[in-house]
Amino acid sequence: MIKNKIGVIAAALCIVTLSIITYFYVVIKISSPLMSGEVRIEQLSDKVTIHRDSEGVPHIYAKKRTDMYFGLGFVMASDRLFQYDMIRRAGSGTTAEIIGSKTLEVDKLFRVLGADRTFKDRIKLLPKEVLADFKSYTDGLNFYIDNYPAPVEYKILRVKPKKFSIMDAYYVYTYLAYSFSPMLKQDQMHSSIASSVKGRDLDMLTSVGTKRELKTTTFNNSSYGIDKVLGIDKVLANLSPIEGSNAWAIDGQRTKSGAPILASDPHITFSLPNIWYEAHLNSEEDSYEMYGLFLPLIPYPAMGHNRDYGWGLTMSYMDDMDLFQEEIKDGNYTFKGISKPLNSRKETIRIRGEEDHVMNVAWTFRGPLADNIIERKGISLNWAYYLNDNKPMLAFYNMSRAKSLDDVRAAVKHGKSPGMNIIYADKSGNIAQLIFGALYKRSHPEDSNHVNNKDNEILGVYDFDLKPHRKNPVDGIIISTNDKPDDSNISERIDLKGLWYPKNRHDTIEYLLKMSSKWDAKKMRWVQISNLDIFALKYRDKIISVLRGMGHHLNDLERKAMAELIKWDGLSAIDSVGASIYNHFNYKFFPVVLDELSSSDLSLYCNTTASWNLHQRLFNDLENRWWDNQSTDKIETSQETIVKVFKETVKSLKRELGNDISSWKWGRLHTIEFPHAFGMNKLLGKVFNKGPYPIAGAINVINHNRRKGCENGHAVKSGPSSRRVIDFSRPEVSFGILPLGNSGHMLSPFYDDQRERFLKGQYRNQYLNLEDIKKNLHSTLILKNN
């Protein structure tokens, strides 16, 4: 009897489970992207032909430019609707409306940043062509929403997608601009450290390292609430924040063909789907063609090329954001002895299943007060994003329709934030680096890495022509890797401030490029996927020198580990044992050396570019006081600290990988997972996330697949979000790869079809010629007017 009941219950559970699986499979299947056939659409003025090639890239052909942008919106909605909606919601501060209170802090942050307050009235000032493009593009997005089933994520959340407008592009832009500008977190952190750490040269901890006396407003570290900002970043992590980048161009003197070659791989937090959407646009009306990588909800490519020119980008890490401690009293703030009223507005955030959260956002002439997002009150945010002449959409529009380098230069002038380097090449033989974003003139530039006092001020911005742009250098090489730009050619001295990476990747790329004067696209791909950091062997040798001098302190396993490190070739390959030991030593390095920092400061500092500048400075100065452990009475030497870090390294590797050193392969530690927006939920993450997979590369190598922080091992969080190599002797066939695929739909054949090739460092072709597209055709969709 009991057995029968158990059998009935088990059968019922099986039926229910199968029914649920079948239901969701059907939901997913019927929402698959439309890729072939004909669709009649009243809004179109003429036919749009969309050829998808064998990699899922849509090649869109239209007579009218507005129809072309309609087609782009249509295919993007079919492939990426949920992702675009989530990033739109992040930038607009409306995620809690569908997710609940888990994302309330994200919404509060972006309501404070204020895309609506900043751009709503400016949109109408855009040129009529830009407004028309956006109208057609969002019409395409919204037509898809109105006429086709929504992706399965909406069923799980039990919500419907909202329609899009041009304002949503600015929400996305705001989200991306914030992720490009880490100063909100780092300026607080530097002031927090200044309050708690004594008897140290604090500028050793910055990206600049000017060895000046610290003069700034400082507070108790707990008063900032940096933990809250860290929590926001964890929520945003699955929505692809920008993390860094490589890009370079070489001119004809260094290529086999005599034409320039452009290489670009922007580094972004890995997500599923990946951030970029790849598409090829053509309109007869204005003889327009552009093969581009597009950001969500923006119809102009952030990176692109055609037969005449192309560009990539890197994050510049220019300091375009300053914090100020204001004096607030009775709804007024005081600047230089004059009291002025605060501006303010009420923000209502809807929270699913709970009461609305209502808050007041106030701002000074500098920018908004951060009272709602950090615990310390009265801190205002001055950001180049708020400048009246910041016109990012106009910049991208003009860059994609340029006829010359001068046109691209003029286009870049419109962008005041975020800070980027535009790396350019063209068929005429030009290469260039253009600085996108404003450079501040400051009354107290020495305080820009910290919270300023209330009477410091921004004096203006430097003229565009004074920025450290570069054009056709004598050596024929331009490289940008988030390091400090070369300002040796600037006629007037300007005060460059930024959170730059050290020169590891820059100098390694330069070292490889100078090995030959006969580069072609195939050889250039080898550089782009290189696992080399030429600095690593230099620091490895210093570690070995110390260990040999103190060998009597090492046990047998530690001596074997030292022997493996001596044999290491400097490459962070998947099967390398030496790479595991060296990279894990660096992982253990910061918590040991920075024992002075609080847990929240250390957690944030380990995520900064400055941490690697400190790493270099200390290995170049073995007598520096930072080697000492401040918590002990004894003054430790660098030798003692290096031995301590090495011992902890070996102990940790033994615990994680076992006693057999030959099995300590880098790929066992260094793995990548592609998280979906639902990945925050453990159960849904198992369904939607992809991975983990072993992957080569490391922090500071060219193949910059990197961990984040000092707490979560070597799990890769960010790296190349695309790889592109364009040889302008043959731009009609270039080379590229995405980490996963071009579609965000689970049942699309292009969901993760590029993943294995990406992990192996392989590439695919990118076509401009219709003949090549048809030879590699997957499907054709026709959109027609009635």
ChimeraX attribute file (.defattr): number of C-alpha atoms within 10 A of each C-alpha:
attribute: neighborCount
match mode: 1-to-1
recipient: residues
	/A:1	6
	/A:2	7
	/A:3	8
	/A:4	9
	/A:5	10
	/A:6	11
	/A:7	12
	/A:8	12
	/A:9	12
	/A:10	12
	/A:11	12
	/A:12	12
	/A:13	12
	/A:14	12
	/A:15	12
	/A:16	12
	/A:17	12
	/A:18	12
	/A:19	12
	/A:20	12
	/A:21	12
	/A:22	12
	/A:23	12
	/A:24	15
	/A:25	15
	/A:26	13
	/A:27	17
	/A:28	20
	/A:29	17
	/A:30	16
	/A:31	20
	/A:32	22
	/A:33	23
	/A:34	19
	/A:35	19
	/A:36	15
	/A:37	10
	/A:38	14
	/A:39	15
	/A:40	12
	/A:41	15
	/A:42	11
	/A:43	16
	/A:44	21
	/A:45	15
	/A:46	17
	/A:47	21
	/A:48	27
	/A:49	20
	/A:50	25
	/A:51	25
	/A:52	23
	/A:53	20
	/A:54	17
	/A:55	21
	/A:56	23
	/A:57	25
	/A:58	29
	/A:59	24
	/A:60	26
	/A:61	23
	/A:62	23
	/A:63	18
	/A:64	20
	/A:65	22
	/A:66	24
	/A:67	28
	/A:68	28
	/A:69	28
	/A:70	30
	/A:71	32
	/A:72	25
	/A:73	25
	/A:74	25
	/A:75	24
	/A:76	28
	/A:77	28
	/A:78	24
	/A:79	26
	/A:80	22
	/A:81	26
	/A:82	21
	/A:83	22
	/A:84	22
	/A:85	20
	/A:86	18
	/A:87	28
	/A:88	25
	/A:89	22
	/A:90	24
	/A:91	29
	/A:92	26
	/A:93	29
	/A:94	25
	/A:95	26
	/A:96	25
	/A:97	20
	/A:98	19
	/A:99	15
	/A:100	15
	/A:101	19
	/A:102	14
	/A:103	21
	/A:104	20
	/A:105	21
	/A:106	27
	/A:107	25
	/A:108	26
	/A:109	21
	/A:110	22
	/A:111	27
	/A:112	24
	/A:113	26
	/A:114	21
	/A:115	23
	/A:116	18
	/A:117	13
	/A:118	16
	/A:119	18
	/A:120	12
	/A:121	9
	/A:122	14
	/A:123	16
	/A:124	10
	/A:125	9
	/A:126	13
	/A:127	10
	/A:128	10
	/A:129	12
	/A:130	16
	/A:131	15
	/A:132	15
	/A:133	21
	/A:134	24
	/A:135	17
	/A:136	24
	/A:137	28
	/A:138	28
	/A:139	24
	/A:140	26
	/A:141	25
	/A:142	20
	/A:143	18
	/A:144	22
	/A:145	20
	/A:146	12
	/A:147	8
	/A:148	15
	/A:149	18
	/A:150	23
	/A:151	26
	/A:152	21
	/A:153	19
	/A:154	15
	/A:155	13
	/A:156	10
	/A:157	10
	/A:158	9
	/A:159	12
	/A:160	14
	/A:161	15
	/A:162	10
	/A:163	15
	/A:164	20
	/A:165	16
	/A:166	17
	/A:167	18
	/A:168	24
	/A:169	23
	/A:170	25
	/A:171	24
	/A:172	25
	/A:173	25
	/A:174	26
	/A:175	26
	/A:176	19
	/A:177	19
	/A:178	23
	/A:179	19
	/A:180	22
	/A:181	25
	/A:182	20
	/A:183	26
	/A:184	20
	/A:185	19
	/A:186	23
	/A:187	20
	/A:188	26
	/A:189	24
	/A:190	23
	/A:191	23
	/A:192	26
	/A:193	23
	/A:194	23
	/A:195	14
	/A:196	14
	/A:197	14
	/A:198	11
	/A:199	8
	/A:200	14
	/A:201	18
	/A:202	19
	/A:203	19
	/A:204	21
	/A:205	23
	/A:206	23
	/A:207	23
	/A:208	19
	/A:209	15
	/A:210	12
	/A:211	11
	/A:212	11
	/A:213	10
	/A:214	15
	/A:215	13
	/A:216	18
	/A:217	17
	/A:218	20
	/A:219	17
	/A:220	13
	/A:221	22
	/A:222	14
	/A:223	13
	/A:224	21
	/A:225	16
	/A:226	25
	/A:227	18
	/A:228	16
	/A:229	18
	/A:230	15
	/A:231	14
	/A:232	20
	/A:233	17
	/A:234	13
	/A:235	16
	/A:236	19
	/A:237	21
	/A:238	22
	/A:239	27
	/A:240	26
	/A:241	22
	/A:242	26
	/A:243	24
	/A:244	27
	/A:245	27
	/A:246	29
	/A:247	29
	/A:248	31
	/A:249	28
	/A:250	29
	/A:251	29
	/A:252	23
	/A:253	18
	/A:254	22
	/A:255	21
	/A:256	15
	/A:257	16
	/A:258	19
	/A:259	23
	/A:260	30
	/A:261	31
	/A:262	27
	/A:263	29
	/A:264	27
	/A:265	29
	/A:266	24
	/A:267	27
	/A:268	25
	/A:269	26
	/A:270	29
	/A:271	25
	/A:272	27
	/A:273	30
	/A:274	27
	/A:275	28
	/A:276	23
	/A:277	22
	/A:278	25
	/A:279	23
	/A:280	25
	/A:281	23
	/A:282	23
	/A:283	20
	/A:284	13
	/A:285	11
	/A:286	10
	/A:287	10
	/A:288	13
	/A:289	19
	/A:290	24
	/A:291	25
	/A:292	23
	/A:293	20
	/A:294	19
	/A:295	20
	/A:296	23
	/A:297	29
	/A:298	21
	/A:299	24
	/A:300	27
	/A:301	23
	/A:302	20
	/A:303	25
	/A:304	22
	/A:305	27
	/A:306	22
	/A:307	18
	/A:308	16
	/A:309	27
	/A:310	31
	/A:311	29
	/A:312	27
	/A:313	29
	/A:314	28
	/A:315	25
	/A:316	28
	/A:317	25
	/A:318	30
	/A:319	24
	/A:320	25
	/A:321	23
	/A:322	26
	/A:323	26
	/A:324	24
	/A:325	20
	/A:326	20
	/A:327	16
	/A:328	16
	/A:329	12
	/A:330	7
	/A:331	12
	/A:332	16
	/A:333	20
	/A:334	17
	/A:335	16
	/A:336	8
	/A:337	8
	/A:338	8
	/A:339	14
	/A:340	14
	/A:341	16
	/A:342	19
	/A:343	14
	/A:344	14
	/A:345	11
	/A:346	11
	/A:347	17
	/A:348	15
	/A:349	20
	/A:350	21
	/A:351	21
	/A:352	15
	/A:353	12
	/A:354	11
	/A:355	10
	/A:356	14
	/A:357	14
	/A:358	12
	/A:359	15
	/A:360	13
	/A:361	21
	/A:362	21
	/A:363	20
	/A:364	20
	/A:365	14
	/A:366	16
	/A:367	22
	/A:368	23
	/A:369	26
	/A:370	23
	/A:371	16
	/A:372	17
	/A:373	22
	/A:374	20
	/A:375	16
	/A:376	19
	/A:377	17
	/A:378	21
	/A:379	27
	/A:380	24
	/A:381	25
	/A:382	22
	/A:383	25
	/A:384	24
	/A:385	27
	/A:386	19
	/A:387	15
	/A:388	11
	/A:389	13
	/A:390	21
	/A:391	22
	/A:392	21
	/A:393	21
	/A:394	19
	/A:395	22
	/A:396	21
	/A:397	19
	/A:398	19
	/A:399	25
	/A:400	27
	/A:401	15
	/A:402	17
	/A:403	12
	/A:404	15
	/A:405	20
	/A:406	10
	/A:407	14
	/A:408	23
	/A:409	24
	/A:410	15
	/A:411	23
	/A:412	25
	/A:413	22
	/A:414	21
	/A:415	24
	/A:416	27
	/A:417	27
	/A:418	29
	/A:419	25
	/A:420	25
	/A:421	29
	/A:422	26
	/A:423	29
	/A:424	29
	/A:425	31
	/A:426	28
	/A:427	22
	/A:428	15
	/A:429	18
	/A:430	21
	/A:431	29
	/A:432	26
	/A:433	26
	/A:434	22
	/A:435	27
	/A:436	29
	/A:437	27
	/A:438	28
	/A:439	27
	/A:440	25
	/A:441	17
	/A:442	17
	/A:443	14
	/A:444	16
	/A:445	16
	/A:446	17
	/A:447	20
	/A:448	23
	/A:449	26
	/A:450	26
	/A:451	26
	/A:452	26
	/A:453	19
	/A:454	19
	/A:455	15
	/A:456	17
	/A:457	18
	/A:458	14
	/A:459	11
	/A:460	12
	/A:461	16
	/A:462	14
	/A:463	11
	/A:464	20
	/A:465	13
	/A:466	15
	/A:467	23
	/A:468	19
	/A:469	21
	/A:470	18
	/A:471	17
	/A:472	17
	/A:473	13
	/A:474	8
	/A:475	11
	/A:476	20
	/A:477	21
	/A:478	23
	/A:479	25
	/A:480	27
	/A:481	30
	/A:482	27
	/A:483	26
	/A:484	21
	/A:485	21
	/A:486	13
	/A:487	16
	/A:488	9
	/A:489	12
	/A:490	14
	/A:491	11
	/A:492	10
	/A:493	11
	/A:494	15
	/A:495	13
	/A:496	17
	/A:497	20
	/A:498	25
	/A:499	24
	/A:500	25
	/A:501	24
	/A:502	23
	/A:503	20
	/A:504	21
	/A:505	27
	/A:506	23
	/A:507	17
	/A:508	19
	/A:509	25
	/A:510	14
	/A:511	12
	/A:512	15
	/A:513	18
	/A:514	13
	/A:515	10
	/A:516	11
	/A:517	16
	/A:518	14
	/A:519	24
	/A:520	20
	/A:521	21
	/A:522	12
	/A:523	10
	/A:524	21
	/A:525	19
	/A:526	13
	/A:527	17
	/A:528	23
	/A:529	21
	/A:530	22
	/A:531	23
	/A:532	26
	/A:533	26
	/A:534	20
	/A:535	17
	/A:536	18
	/A:537	18
	/A:538	12
	/A:539	16
	/A:540	18
	/A:541	13
	/A:542	16
	/A:543	21
	/A:544	18
	/A:545	13
	/A:546	16
	/A:547	21
	/A:548	14
	/A:549	10
	/A:550	13
	/A:551	15
	/A:552	9
	/A:553	14
	/A:554	16
	/A:555	11
	/A:556	8
	/A:557	16
	/A:558	20
	/A:559	17
	/A:560	15
	/A:561	24
	/A:562	23
	/A:563	13
	/A:564	19
	/A:565	22
	/A:566	16
	/A:567	11
	/A:568	19
	/A:569	14
	/A:570	22
	/A:571	20
	/A:572	28
	/A:573	22
	/A:574	20
	/A:575	18
	/A:576	21
	/A:577	22
	/A:578	28
	/A:579	28
	/A:580	26
	/A:581	24
	/A:582	25
	/A:583	20
	/A:584	22
	/A:585	22
	/A:586	17
	/A:587	22
	/A:588	20
	/A:589	20
	/A:590	20
	/A:591	18
	/A:592	17
	/A:593	21
	/A:594	19
	/A:595	16
	/A:596	20
	/A:597	17
	/A:598	16
	/A:599	12
	/A:600	17
	/A:601	21
	/A:602	22
	/A:603	19
	/A:604	21
	/A:605	25
	/A:606	19
	/A:607	15
	/A:608	22
	/A:609	22
	/A:610	23
	/A:611	22
	/A:612	25
	/A:613	21
	/A:614	20
	/A:615	18
	/A:616	15
	/A:617	15
	/A:618	18
	/A:619	17
	/A:620	12
	/A:621	12
	/A:622	14
	/A:623	13
	/A:624	16
	/A:625	17
	/A:626	24
	/A:627	23
	/A:628	21
	/A:629	19
	/A:630	19
	/A:631	9
	/A:632	8
	/A:633	7
	/A:634	9
	/A:635	13
	/A:636	15
	/A:637	16
	/A:638	22
	/A:639	19
	/A:640	17
	/A:641	18
	/A:642	21
	/A:643	19
	/A:644	16
	/A:645	22
	/A:646	25
	/A:647	20
	/A:648	18
	/A:649	24
	/A:650	22
	/A:651	15
	/A:652	15
	/A:653	20
	/A:654	15
	/A:655	10
	/A:656	12
	/A:657	15
	/A:658	13
	/A:659	14
	/A:660	9
	/A:661	19
	/A:662	15
	/A:663	13
	/A:664	23
	/A:665	20
	/A:666	27
	/A:667	22
	/A:668	17
	/A:669	21
	/A:670	27
	/A:671	22
	/A:672	25
	/A:673	19
	/A:674	25
	/A:675	26
	/A:676	24
	/A:677	25
	/A:678	18
	/A:679	20
	/A:680	16
	/A:681	10
	/A:682	10
	/A:683	10
	/A:684	14
	/A:685	16
	/A:686	14
	/A:687	11
	/A:688	17
	/A:689	20
	/A:690	20
	/A:691	12
	/A:692	14
	/A:693	16
	/A:694	19
	/A:695	25
	/A:696	27
	/A:697	26
	/A:698	25
	/A:699	23
	/A:700	24
	/A:701	25
	/A:702	28
	/A:703	25
	/A:704	28
	/A:705	28
	/A:706	25
	/A:707	22
	/A:708	20
	/A:709	19
	/A:710	19
	/A:711	13
	/A:712	10
	/A:713	15
	/A:714	25
	/A:715	19
	/A:716	28
	/A:717	23
	/A:718	27
	/A:719	28
	/A:720	27
	/A:721	25
	/A:722	21
	/A:723	25
	/A:724	26
	/A:725	29
	/A:726	29
	/A:727	29
	/A:728	29
	/A:729	21
	/A:730	14
	/A:731	23
	/A:732	21
	/A:733	19
	/A:734	19
	/A:735	21
	/A:736	20
	/A:737	25
	/A:738	25
	/A:739	26
	/A:740	26
	/A:741	26
	/A:742	29
	/A:743	30
	/A:744	28
	/A:745	27
	/A:746	19
	/A:747	16
	/A:748	21
	/A:749	15
	/A:750	19
	/A:751	20
	/A:752	22
	/A:753	18
	/A:754	19
	/A:755	17
	/A:756	13
	/A:757	15
	/A:758	23
	/A:759	15
	/A:760	11
	/A:761	18
	/A:762	17
	/A:763	19
	/A:764	17
	/A:765	17
	/A:766	25
	/A:767	21
	/A:768	22
	/A:769	12
	/A:770	14
	/A:771	10
	/A:772	15
	/A:773	19
	/A:774	16
	/A:775	10
	/A:776	16
	/A:777	17
	/A:778	17
	/A:779	17
	/A:780	19
	/A:781	20
	/A:782	18
	/A:783	23
	/A:784	18
	/A:785	14
	/A:786	12
